[in-house]
Amino acid sequence: MANIRSQKKRNRQTVVRNTRNRAARSELRTRINAATSATAAGDDNAAELTRSAQQAIDTAVTKGLLKKNTAARRKSALAKALNNA
């Protein structure tokens, strides 16, 4: 355990941020998986789920969870899968 006051604060901040980022990443994965499975199954709402997943990816970039090129690659893969279905 840290003895320095500023390090104790940093440890508290890390716990809060870790929790927030983990929840956001989980939501992102959930939306991407839902869009992918809907596209593979040929559901009627596949386009809507893909759009929702792409919005979640964009939000993750603005919050610093994903890098810009990673987000572009994932969005491209979703769009490609939707167009091929």
C-alpha positions in Angstrom: 0.0 0.0 0.0 1.3 3.5 -0.9 2.3 5.9 1.9 2.3 9.0 -0.3 -1.0 10.9 -0.3 -1.0 11.6 -4.0 -0.4 8.0 -4.8 -3.3 6.9 -2.7 -5.5 9.3 -4.7 -4.1 7.9 -8.0 -5.0 4.4 -6.8 -8.6 5.5 -6.0 -8.9 7.1 -9.4 -7.5 4.0 -11.1 -10.2 1.9 -9.5 -13.0 4.2 -10.7 -11.6 4.5 -14.2 -11.0 0.8 -14.5 -14.6 0.1 -13.5 -16.0 2.6 -16.0 -13.8 1.5 -18.8 -14.6 -2.2 -18.2 -18.4 -1.5 -18.4 -18.0 0.6 -21.6 -15.9 -2.1 -23.2 -18.4 -4.8 -22.3 -21.3 -2.7 -23.8 -19.2 -2.2 -26.9 -18.6 -6.0 -27.3 -22.2 -6.7 -26.6 -23.4 -4.4 -29.4 -20.8 -5.7 -31.9 -21.7 -9.3 -31.1 -25.4 -8.6 -31.5 -24.8 -6.9 -34.9 -22.6 -9.7 -36.1 -25.0 -12.5 -35.1 -28.0 -10.6 -36.5 -26.1 -10.2 -39.8 -25.1 -13.8 -40.0 -28.7 -15.0 -39.2 -30.1 -12.5 -41.8 -32.4 -10.8 -39.3 -34.5 -7.8 -40.4 -33.0 -5.5 -37.8 -29.4 -6.3 -38.7 -28.9 -2.8 -40.3 -30.2 -1.1 -37.2 -28.0 -3.2 -34.9 -25.0 -2.5 -37.1 -25.7 1.2 -36.9 -26.0 1.0 -33.2 -22.6 -0.9 -32.9 -20.9 1.7 -35.1 -22.2 4.5 -32.9 -20.9 2.7 -29.9 -17.5 2.3 -31.6 -17.4 6.1 -32.3 -18.2 6.8 -28.7 -15.5 4.5 -27.6 -13.0 6.5 -29.7 -14.0 9.8 -28.2 -13.7 8.3 -24.7 -10.3 6.9 -25.4 -11.2 3.3 -25.2 -10.2 2.5 -28.8 -7.7 4.0 -31.2 -9.0 5.6 -34.4 -7.7 3.0 -36.8 -8.9 0.1 -34.7 -12.4 1.7 -34.7 -12.2 2.2 -38.5 -11.2 -1.4 -39.0 -14.1 -2.7 -36.8 -16.7 -0.4 -38.4 -15.5 -1.5 -41.9 -15.8 -5.2 -40.9 -19.3 -4.7 -39.7 -20.3 -2.8 -42.9 -18.7 -5.4 -45.1 -20.5 -8.2 -43.3 -23.8 -6.4 -43.6 -23.3 -5.7 -47.3 -22.4 -9.3 -48.1 -25.4 -10.7 -46.2 
